[in-house]
Amino acid sequence: MKMGLPAKFLFASLLGTVPVRSEAAQEMALTFGLKGGAGYSKTSQKTGSGASVGGDKAKLGYLGGIGTDISFGTLGLVTDFFYAQRSYSHANNGGETVRQVVVPALVRADLVPIQVSFGAFVAAGVGKVKQTRLGVTVDRDYSGAALEKNDLGLAAGLGFKSPLGKNMVFTVEARALYGLTNTLSQPGSASRKTRTLDVLAGFLL
């Protein structure tokens, strides 16, 4: 069967699109695995007039859980699901230790050999708060500790990934979390917001 020039052109065009579509499909990849590490947390406190309250110190905590990464070429979407313990020390010698489920979601860009990411996080408190006042530590629920149970804020990360064997990737990242929620449930005119630096390492498949 003979084909005219328009038919030949259409047939060649259709054939030409096949490799392009296959290549685009191959660029999308899902990896998941385990991540964990340490987190340094503190709070930023301000009075009703907007003046900063100094004296808060960063305290060490930990976190771990499941990490996912959906890649689209040099871009990607990173979503993690962590269980975390955060501790805070305040200027009045008091402080709290809380346990949270933390879910950061970030857009990642590969700038070889590093990766940068920006996004947001949400954290939900679980269990009770260990609250210290005047050297005495007591377990309280969030309402009794006058604290909000949930936190929401911005996230930014800097890290790199390295292949280990055929199907495994090793990842290391430093990630800053900038809380936007006033965590005081009875704030009056004061505010207290979380600031955290997480250092993470993990393996993705």
C-alpha positions in Angstrom: 0.0 0.0 0.0 1.4 3.3 -1.0 1.2 6.4 1.2 1.0 9.9 0.0 3.3 12.6 1.3 0.9 13.9 4.0 0.4 10.3 5.3 4.1 9.6 5.4 4.7 12.9 7.3 2.0 12.0 9.8 3.4 8.4 10.3 6.9 9.7 10.8 5.7 12.3 13.3 3.9 9.6 15.3 7.0 7.4 15.4 9.1 10.3 16.5 6.9 10.9 19.6 7.4 7.4 20.9 11.0 7.7 22.2 10.2 11.2 23.7 7.3 9.9 25.7 9.2 6.9 26.9 12.1 9.1 28.0 9.7 11.4 29.9 8.1 8.5 31.7 11.5 7.1 32.7 12.5 10.4 34.3 9.8 10.0 37.1 11.0 7.8 39.9 9.8 7.0 43.4 12.2 6.1 46.1 11.4 5.5 49.8 13.2 4.2 52.9 14.3 5.1 56.4 15.7 8.3 57.7 16.7 9.5 61.2 18.9 11.8 63.1 19.2 14.6 65.7 17.4 17.9 66.1 18.4 21.0 67.9 15.3 22.9 69.0 14.7 26.2 70.7 11.9 28.8 70.9 11.7 32.4 69.8 9.7 34.4 72.4 8.4 37.9 72.2 6.5 40.2 74.5 3.3 42.0 73.6 5.4 45.0 72.5 7.3 42.9 70.1 10.6 42.8 72.1 12.5 39.6 72.0 12.9 37.6 75.2 16.5 36.2 75.3 18.0 33.4 77.2 16.4 30.4 75.4 18.9 27.6 74.7 18.9 25.0 72.0 18.4 21.5 73.2 19.1 18.1 71.6 16.3 15.8 70.5 15.9 13.0 68.0 13.7 11.9 65.2 13.2 9.0 62.8 10.8 7.5 60.4 9.9 7.0 56.7 11.2 9.2 53.9 9.8 9.4 50.3 11.2 11.1 47.2 9.4 11.5 43.9 11.9 12.6 41.2 11.0 14.4 38.0 14.4 14.8 36.4 16.4 17.4 38.3 13.3 18.3 40.5 11.5 16.3 43.1 9.0 16.2 45.9 10.2 15.1 49.3 7.7 14.0 51.9 8.8 12.5 55.3 6.8 11.0 58.2 8.8 11.3 61.4 8.3 10.5 65.1 10.3 13.2 67.0 11.2 14.2 70.5 11.8 17.9 70.9 13.1 19.7 74.0 13.0 23.4 74.8 14.8 25.4 77.5 13.5 28.8 78.4 15.0 31.9 80.0 13.2 31.4 83.3 15.0 28.0 83.8 11.9 26.1 82.8 11.3 24.1 79.7 9.3 21.3 78.0 9.9 18.0 76.2 7.3 17.1 73.7 6.8 14.1 71.3 5.4 14.8 67.9 4.5 13.3 64.5 6.3 15.6 62.1 5.5 15.7 58.3 7.7 18.0 56.1 6.9 18.3 52.4 9.5 20.1 50.3 10.2 20.7 46.6 13.8 19.6 45.8 16.1 20.8 43.2 19.4 19.0 42.2 22.3 21.4 41.9 25.1 18.8 41.5 26.7 17.8 43.8 24.2 19.3 46.3 20.5 19.4 46.7 18.4 22.3 48.0 14.8 22.1 49.1 12.0 24.4 50.2 8.6 23.7 51.6 6.5 23.5 54.8 6.0 21.2 57.7 3.2 20.3 60.1 3.7 18.8 63.5 1.1 17.2 65.8 1.8 16.5 69.5 1.3 13.0 70.9 1.1 11.8 74.5 1.9 14.2 77.3 4.2 17.1 77.8 7.1 16.9 80.3 7.1 20.4 81.7 9.8 21.7 84.1 9.2 24.6 86.4 11.6 25.6 89.3 13.5 22.3 88.9 10.4 20.1 89.1 9.3 18.1 86.1 5.7 17.0 85.7 3.8 15.2 83.0 0.8 17.3 81.8 -1.5 17.2 78.8 -1.2 20.1 76.4 -4.1 22.1 77.8 -2.6 21.7 81.3 0.8 22.9 80.0 -0.9 25.9 78.3 0.6 24.8 74.9 -0.8 24.3 71.5 -0.8 20.7 70.3 -0.1 21.4 66.6 2.6 23.4 64.9 2.9 24.7 61.3 5.7 26.4 59.5 8.3 26.7 56.8 11.1 24.2 56.0 14.4 24.5 54.0 17.1 21.9 53.5 20.6 21.4 52.1 22.0 17.9 51.4 23.3 15.4 48.9 22.5 11.8 47.8 25.0 9.1 46.8 24.2 5.8 45.1 25.1 2.7 47.1 25.1 -0.3 44.8 22.5 -0.8 42.1 19.2 0.0 43.9 20.1 1.9 47.1 20.8 5.6 47.7 22.4 7.1 50.8 21.1 10.6 51.7 22.4 13.2 54.2 20.6 16.5 54.8 20.5 19.5 57.2 17.0 20.9 57.4 15.8 24.1 59.2 12.2 24.3 60.4 10.8 27.8 61.1 7.6 27.6 63.1 4.8 30.1 62.4 2.4 29.0 65.1 2.2 30.7 68.5 2.6 27.6 70.6 1.2 29.3 73.7 -2.5 28.3 74.0 -3.1 31.1 76.5 -0.8 33.7 75.0 -2.3 37.0 76.2 0.0 39.4 74.4 3.1 37.2 74.3 4.2 34.7 71.6 6.4 31.7 71.4 7.4 30.0 68.1 9.7 27.0 67.4 13.0 27.0 65.7 14.6 23.7 64.8 17.7 22.4 62.9 17.5 18.7 62.0 20.5 16.7 60.8 19.3 13.6 58.9 20.8 10.5 57.3 19.1 7.6 55.7 18.8 5.0 52.9 16.3 5.1 50.0 15.4 2.3 47.7 
